Amino acid sequence: MIDLTPLFPAVRQAVDLTRRVRQLALNASAKGINDPVTIADYGAQAIMLRALERLHPDAAVIAEEHSEQFIELVAPEGRATIAQLLGEVVGEDVRERDIVRWLDFGRDRDDSRLWVLDPIDGTRGYVSGRRYSIALGVLEGRKPAAGFLACPGYPAPNAQGVLFYTSDGMTLAESLAGGAARRVQVRRTTDTRQFQPVESHDNIAFDHPWLLHLYAQLGIPEGTVEQLDGQDKYATVAAGDADFYVRPARPQDRLHFIWDHAAGGALVAAAGGVVTDLTGEPLDFSQGERLPRMGVIVSSAAAHEAVLAGVQALLVAQ
């Protein structure tokens, strides 16, 4: 069993940091086309890998951000700002060299257990004031075995967000403010007309008409689809607040990064759901940083057959 609870203080610190940075309204940098990064991404990764290094000093890690980008893309005053904020959050003096070391902890190591981190999943949502998550997945033999998603914007009675995590083959949820955990499971609805989909907030022209055809084919009424950023979509399916999410295979897409799917995939599976590519095959995490095939179906077990059939019908018709 993989016990993730020793990392919970760090993930709460990382959430604290992201909230502080958001209040500063700092500009994002661009790593590539439509690929923003903020000092919060680097700060959250530094906090998480600082904690992982202390708990598992020999860990092998694949994480989204790298120290080279941090030095190249963040101006000296930005690096000084994040060092100061990190020091306030973790309660110790933090220097730029510490951030550089933490960002690259575990990189380029090979092990049967691989820790996969996305420090802010849904950075475009984060920058725009929408929802985002801090995602840590664990691969065993390159298959999702455990993970957590800290979702600061997830609807909760105390408005503090929700921490979802795997434990003993289950998916649990507790407030990011602390408190008792509860088990969550996927929905069991088989009536396609009652399916509740979620989709990416950043749908582009290719995505949305395609998805609308899928929803119509399943008999899902228009206007019932929630748009979310990052792996909050996985959390929503795992918690039974939605039935499925489909990421189409866009012709111009690069292959998907594993840090966008590892944590969420573990959560959905432990909650009784299914995650596959568009052919119905399990996602392949064995090829390094990227999945070898584009397109993802995340669903409850009850919905998967119907959603997969709808997707396949649309692909044949293209």
PyMOL commands that set and color helices and strands:
alter all, ss='L'
color gray80, all
select helices_A, chain A and resi 5-24+39-55+67-73+76-90+96-103+123-127+192-194+207-218+232-238+258-260+262-270+301-317
alter helices_A, ss='H'
color red, helices_A
select strands_A, chain A and resi 29-32+35-37+60-63+113-121+133-140+143-151+162-167+170-175+182-184+197-200+226-228+244-247+273-276+296-300
alter strands_A, ss='S'
color yellow, strands_A
deselect
rebuild
show_as cartoon
